[in-house]
C-alpha cells in the first residue's frame, strides 16, 4: 500500500512514501487505487477525488482546512493549495 486513508469520511489519503507523477498507488482503508498527479512527499496528503476551490479537506474524520484552488483526483494537497482552519 502506498496511501493510507484514516477514516471513511476522509477526502484525502496520506502518502506512505514518496510518490511520483503517473504512479498508481493503492489506498489502504479505501480499497481503491489512484493515479498520482505530481510529486507527493512522504507524509503529505493526496486528493481522493477532484475538488473545487472552497471545498473543505477532511483528514482523520476532521475538517483541517479549505482548498485555495481546485485540484484533480490524485493531486498533492499541502500549503500551496490548502488554507488551514486552525489559524
Secondary structure, DSSP 8 states (H G I E B T S, - for coil): --EE--STT-SEEEESS-B-TT-EEEEETTTEEEE-BS-B-TT-EEESS-B-TT-EEEETTEEEEEESS-B-TTBEESTTTEEES--
